[in-house]
Amino acid sequence: MGMLRNLLASGVAAKVIRELQKPQNQAKIKQAIRNYQAKNKKGGPGGRAY
């Protein structure tokens, strides 16, 4: 069962890597990162006080 799980996980990882290499997907990822960073910059006072 463990070997089958590893084989499946490596197949999924290979598919994800292939999809990430496509230019249209790279553009979507970069836009999502920009949106996330812009959202976080709008936040409250400068950062968390731990």
C-alpha positions in Angstrom: 0.0 0.0 0.0 2.8 2.4 0.8 4.5 1.9 -2.6 1.2 2.6 -4.4 0.8 5.8 -2.3 4.3 6.9 -3.2 3.7 6.2 -6.9 0.5 8.1 -6.9 2.0 11.1 -5.0 5.0 11.3 -7.4 2.5 11.2 -10.4 0.5 14.0 -8.9 3.7 16.0 -8.2 4.9 15.6 -11.7 1.5 16.8 -13.1 1.6 19.9 -10.8 5.1 20.7 -11.9 4.1 20.5 -15.6 1.1 22.7 -15.0 3.2 25.3 -13.1 5.6 25.5 -16.1 2.9 26.7 -18.5 3.1 30.5 -19.1 -0.6 31.1 -18.6 -0.5 29.4 -15.2 2.6 31.4 -14.2 0.7 34.6 -15.0 -2.2 33.5 -12.9 0.1 32.6 -10.0 1.9 35.9 -10.2 -1.4 37.8 -10.2 -2.7 35.9 -7.2 0.6 36.7 -5.3 0.2 40.4 -6.2 -3.4 40.3 -5.0 -2.4 38.6 -1.8 0.4 41.0 -1.1 -1.8 44.0 -1.8 -4.5 42.7 0.5 -1.9 42.2 3.3 -0.5 45.7 2.9 -3.9 47.2 3.4 -4.1 45.6 6.8 -4.0 47.4 10.1 -1.0 48.9 11.9 2.4 47.6 10.8 2.5 44.0 11.6 1.9 41.7 14.6 3.2 42.4 18.1 4.2 39.1 19.6 
